[in-house]
Amino acid sequence: MIQLSEFKQLSKEMAHIPIYLKEITKKSLLEHPLFFHLSKYPLLQCRDVYKFIYQGSCGWAHLTKLGDEKHVKNYLVKELSEAVDPVEIDEIFELLDKETRIGRVNLRSWKAQVGEDLDLLWELMIKAKQNTPETTELFIQRWGEFSDWIEQGIIMYPLGAEKSMKKWLVLISEIAQKVELAVELPLVSHSPMYRKSYNPTYRLVREEDIFKKK
């Protein structure tokens, strides 16, 4: 409980610490989905990276913490109906993890290209949920990779945030090691900067399912 309280407090701080890639080759961008994500969304913050890794390795099953599947589906109905036209950087699918092949389906692009076919999208979401690892094993691996990239200077952050960043990396690692199930990891929302800049509206599905079904 102490760690979760510390997580909530520190995650607020990490929502206002920018993070970015050191100059990197185009080839390297394609090797790791996180590299590509950092390059495409230069205004994201440290907390957004946690969400990225969490979703890619654990999927969307954690949303049941916010209510049952009926609640989750009803919110999808609302958000899809309110989706506006896509903006220039929107893609229908953005990969989060190369092992799970889970990615984000942009609802603006989905509505423009597929329409308001809710049943199809819900079917894809359920398939992703059923085929996502239940343990924290992959999350721990991905968080370790992220920590290594920080240490190597491949992923950077403001110098004044060094103490907070080191504390954040260790805290998340400790929490993930203590819980067995992915749904036990704490939730976060996108940072205010990310929401303001990119207005994220998406759902998680697997790459093989969306391009087979779409």
Secondary structure, DSSP 4 states (H G I P E B T S, - for coil): -HHHHHHHHHHHHHTT-B-EEPS--HHHHHH-HHHHHHHH-TT-BHHHHHHHHHHHHHTTGGGGGGS-HHHHHHHHHHHHHH-----TT--SEEE--TTT-EEEEEHHHHHHHT-S-HHHHHHHHHHHHHTS-SBSHHHHHHHHHHHHHHHHTSEE--GGGHHHHHHHHHHHHHHHHH--BGGGSPP-PPPHHHHHHH---EEEEEHHHHHHH-
